[in-house]
Amino acid sequence: MPPAEPPGVPPMPVRPAWQLLLAAAGVFALTMGIRNTMGVYLSPLQSGTGLPVASISLAFAAGQLCWGLSQPIAGAIADRVGTGRVVCVGIVLLVIGTLITPWMTSTAGLVVSIGVLAAGGAGMAGPSVLMAAGARLVRPGQRGLATGFVNAGGSLGQLVMAPAAIALTATQGWALSLQYLGLLALLGLPAIAVLKGHNAGTAGTAQTAPPGAADTLPLRQALARALATPSYRFLALGFMVCGFHVAFLATHLPGIVEHCGMPPAVAGGALALLGLFNIVGSLAIGWAIGRWRMKSLLAGIYMARGGAVVLFLLAPKTPSVMLVFAAVMGMTFLSTVPPTAGLVARMFGPSNLAMLFGLLMLAHQVGGFLGAWLGGQALQRTGSYDAVWYLDVTLAAVAALLHLPIRESAAQPSPA
């Protein structure tokens, strides 16, 4: 069972906290929905540019890496100057990247538009910044629900945008469809008025920090303590595996559907189900965090993923099987995020949470780079995704084992 809340912590103001959580979830719905729907455009980009699938996959893989690289930097800035400014810059970059992508006809151009601008912008307005802002305004025992709520916003965005992208592509063509999708991100700008100013210095959470955590430390010392903590390193390795799983599916699920001889509508439905059941998984894991150990929940999620992939490989490849598989994977798709953020907050406190969780997101996206890139390489070299599926199952088992030795307590300073 998780430890009780520290005594003497006054209740946080409910209305401002929920305003912030709704704003953060709304922004994440837009940025994550757009980002996780980009895989729909992989085949159209290949046809429109004439580039091989491996080159297109490289741009998507670069996006996975840049999305991760932007998060510890954006998190460190948001911890000091506030969430609103960082989110505003991120939304603008995301819009620019998606608007110019149809005009990019080279691998380098796609890497810049998809991999740097769009993905980097989505990362700046992504989970490390938004979840940390929400976690600071609630009591420790409510952080799981808060991060789960924000996480569910990203899933809602994918649920809505994946079928919309398919429909727009069918009626308007892929180029206009992609540009319309990017312009939707502008709807997140009004939320900046709610998010601005919510940083470590204004959140009023110093009294909620666990003893010995890195709350009051300067950024460099907080980072050094985190990297010296074995449990944090285990979290990073496990989260890297999560990135491999998520990026492989988000990038190549439309291609997997096509490879199995099914129509594009099945791909849109599968991506939508990923988003729908990820909402359920995100809210359920937020509730479960208050009742079970977070490391045990994470180990269970990774084992469930591996088992689902094994059953999918053994089953006949029909639309019904594909949709059921997408629903099952959706339950675990991003449900790793709330307990991972919760463990970081428990070990190091909330004040440097955006930066420390952002560093884990970087590890996540290193795995994401490999998942997106290796998927394209496997298809081009072997004509199937089988090698990546087998690697996917192996990594799931490894990640489950990595979480068992994690200590769910405040990190203590190393002896001088």
N, C-alpha and C positions, 0 to 999 in steps of 0.2 A: 504494500500500500504506500502511496506517496506521503511524504511528511506533511504535517498540518501547517497551516499558514502561520507566519511569525506572529506572536502576540503583539497587541497594541497597534496593528496596522489599521488605520481608519478606512471606512468604506470610500471607494472612489466615486466621483459624481457619475451617476448612471447615464444621464442624457448626453453630456459631451462625449463620453466613451462610445456610446452607440452611434452617435453621429459620425465619429471618426471611423468606426468599424464599417459602417455602411458606405462611407466615402472610399475607404481603402478597398473594400470588396468590389465596389463598382469600377474603380480604376483597374483592379486586377482582372476583372471580367473582360474588359476591353483589351488590355495588353496581352494577357495570356490566351484569350480567345483568338486574337489575330495570330499570335505566334504559333499556337498549336494547330492552326488551320492551314499553315503554309504548305504542309505536305500535300494538300490537294492540288497544288500548282506544280508539283515536280514533273509529271508527264507533260502538261502543257508547256512548261518552260523548255523541256527537252525538244518538243516539236517546234516551238517558236524560235529557238535559238540554233537548233541543229547541233547542240553540244551533246556529248555522250553522257549517260546517266551518272558515271563516276564524277564528271566535272560538276554537274548540278549538285550531286551529293556533297561534294567538297564545299560548295557555298553554304549549304545547309549545315554541314558540320562546323564550318567556321562560325556560323551563327550560334551554334550550341556553345562554342568556346567563348565567344565574345559576350554572350548573355551572362555567362558565369564570371568572366573577367570584370565586367562592369559592376557587379553586385558588391564585392567588398569595398571597392572605391566609392561607389554611390552610398553604401551603408555608412562608411566612415564620415563622409561629408554630411549625410543626413543626421548622424549622431551629434554633430556639432552645430550645423546651421539650420536644421529643420527639414521636414519631409517635403513640404510643398514645392520648394524651389527645384529640388532634385527630380520630383515627379514631373514638373512642367517641362524641364529640358528633355526628359526621357520621352514624353509624349510627342514632342515636336520632332525629335530624331526618328521615332517610329513612323510617323506620318511621312516624313521626307523619304525614308528608305523604301517604303511600300509604293509611294507614288512614282519613283524613278525606276523601279525594278523592270517594268515592261520595256524600257528603252535600253536595258543592258543586254548586249549580245555576246559578251565574252565572259570567260570564267572569272577574270579579275573584276569585271564590272559587277557581276552577281555577288562576288565575295564582299565588295564594298556596300552594295545596296542591301542585300539580305543579311550578310554575315556581320557587318560592322554597324551600319546606321540603324536598320530595323531591329536587329537583335540587341544591339547595345542600348538602344532607347527603351526597348521592352524590359531589359534588365534593370535600368535605372528606375523604372516605374514597376518594379517587380517585387517578389516575395520578401527579400531581405529587408527592404526599406518599409514596405507596407505592413508586414507582420510585426516588425519591431515596433512601429508606431502604435499598433493596436495593443501589443503586449504590455507596453509601458503604462497604459491607462487603466488596466484592470488589476485586481488583486491576484497574487500568485496562483491561487487555486482555480482561477478563471482563465488563465492564459491558454490552456488547451482549447477551450471553447472559442476564445477570441481568435486564435490562429487558425482553427478549423473553419470558422465562419469566413474569414478573409480568403482562405484557401478554396472554399466552396465557390466564392465569387469567380475565381479563375475557371473552375469547371463549368459554371453556368455560361460563361462567355464561349467556351468551346461547344457546349450543347447548342447554342443559338447560331454561332457563326459557321460551323462546319456545313450544315445543310444549306445555309444561306449562300455560302461560297459556291457550292455545287449548283444551286439553282441559278445564281447570277452568271456563272460560267456558261451554263446551257443557253441562257437568253441574251447575254451581253458580250460573251467572249471572255477569255481568261484575263486579258490585260485590264479591261475596265472593271471586271469583277475584283481583281486584286486591289486596284486603286480605290474603289468604293469601300472595300474592307478597311484599308488604311485610314481613310477619312473618318471612319467611325470612331477612331481613337480620340478625335477632337472632342467627343462627348465627355471625356474625362477631365477636361480643363476646369469646369465649374467646381469639381471636387477639391481643387487646390485650395480654395478659400477655407475649406474645413481642415485640410491636412497641414496647412502652413503653420509653422511655429512649434509643431509637436516633435521636439527633439529631447535629448537626454537632459538638457538643462531646464526644460519647462514642464516635463512630465510629472514631476513631483513624486518620483518613485524611489528615491534614495533609501527611504526607510524600509522598502520591501526587499532589499538585497540580502542574499544569504550570507552568513558570516564567512569571511575569507574569500569571497568572490572578488572578481576584478572590477567591480563597479567604479570605484574611485580612482583607479589607476589611469595614467595617460595611455593613449592608444598603443604606443609601442610596447609598453610594459604589459598591457592586457593581452596583446597579441603573443608576446613571448611566453606568458604563463599558459595561454591556451595551447600553443604548440608543444609545450613541455608536459602537457597532461595526456597520458595514454588514452583515456576515455575519449578525449576530443579527436585524437588521431584515428581511433577505431570508428568513430562517427563519420569522419571524412572518407575513410575507405569504403564504408558501407554506402554512404551517400553517392560515391562515385559509381558504384554498381547501379544504384537507383537511376542515375542519369543515363547510363547505358541502356537500361530497359526502356525508359520513357522516350528517349530520343529515337531509338530504333523504331518503336511503334508509331510515334507522332510523325516521323518522316516517311516511313516506308509502308504503313498500313494500307494506303491507297494502292501502292505498288503490289503489296501482297495479295490484295483483293483481285487486282487485275491479273496477276500471275496465276491465280486459282481459277481464272476464266469467268469471273463474276462482273456484272455491270458496275459503272461508277456510283450508281445510287446506293449500292451496298457499302461502298467506302464511306460515303457521306453519312449513312445510317450508323456505321460502326464508329466513326469519329464522334458522332452525336451521343451515342450510348456511352462511349468513354467519358464524355463530359458529364452526362446525366448521372451515371453511377459513381463518378468521382465526387459529385456533390454529396451523395449519400455516404460515401466512404470518408470524406473530409469531416462531415458533421458527426458521424459515428465515432471516428477516432478522437475528435475533440472531446466528446462525452467520455470515452473510455480512458483518456489520459487521467481523469480525476479518480479512477477506480483501480487501475492496474499499472504496473511498472512500465515506463515508456520503452525501455530496452527490450522487454519481452514482447510488447506490441510490435516493435520494429522487426524483431526476429520472425514473428508470426507472419507479418506482411510479406517478407522476402520469401519465406517458404511457400506461402500461398501463390505467389507469382510463379515460382518454379513449377509447382504442381499444375497450375493452369496451362502453362506452355506445354508440358509433357502431354496432358490430355488433348490439347489442340492438335499436336503433331500426330497423335494416334487416331484422331477422329476423321471422318470423311469431310472434305472441304466443300461445304454447302453454305448458302447464305444464312441459314438458321444457325449453323455451328459458328460461323464468323461473328454473327451478332451476339450470340451467347458468350463467346470468348471475349468480345469487346466489353460486354457488360461486366464480366468477372474481373477483367484487367482494370476496368474503370474503378472498381471498388478499392483497388490497391494502387492506382496510378500515381496520385500525389498525396495519398494518405500518410506517406512517410514524412511529409514536411512538418505538420504540427508537432509530433513527438520529437523530431530532431531539433526544431526550434525550442521546444520546451526543455529539452536536456541542456541546451546551451544556456538558456536563461537560468536554469537551476544551478548549473556549475559556475557560471560567471556573472550572474545578475543581468539586469536589463539595460544598463547605461551604454555598454558597448555591444549590445545584442545585434544591431544591424550590421556592424562590421564583422563580428565573429561568425554570425550565421551566413553573412555574405561570402566569407571565405569558404565555408562548407558548400555554398552554392557554386563556387568556382570549382571545387572538387567534383561536384555533381555534374557540371558541364564539361569537365575533362572526359568523364565517362560518356556524356552526351555526344561529344565530338566523335568518340570512337564508335558509338552505336550508330550514328547517322552515316559516318564515313564507311565503316566496315560493311554496313548493309548494302550500300551501292557497289562496293568492291566485290562482295560475294556474288551479287546478282550478275555483274558484268563478267566476272571470271569463270563462274561455275554455272550460271543460268538458274540458280535457285538461292533461297535464303537459308537453307538447311544448316550450314556451318555456323551462322550467327545464332540460330535458334538453339543449337546445342551449347554454344558458349553462354547464351542467355541463362539456360538452366543451371549450368555449373556455377556461374557467378551468383545466382540467387542463393544457392546453398552456402557459398563462401560468405556472403553478406550476412546471412542469418547467424552463422557461427561467430562472426566478428562482433556482434552486439552482446553476446553473452557475458564477456568480462567487463563491460562498461559499468562504472560506479556512478550511481545516481545521487551524488552529493556535491556540495560546493567544493570547487577546486581549491586546494590549499597552496600557499606560496612555497616554492622550492627552497630548501635550506641554502643559506648563502655559502 
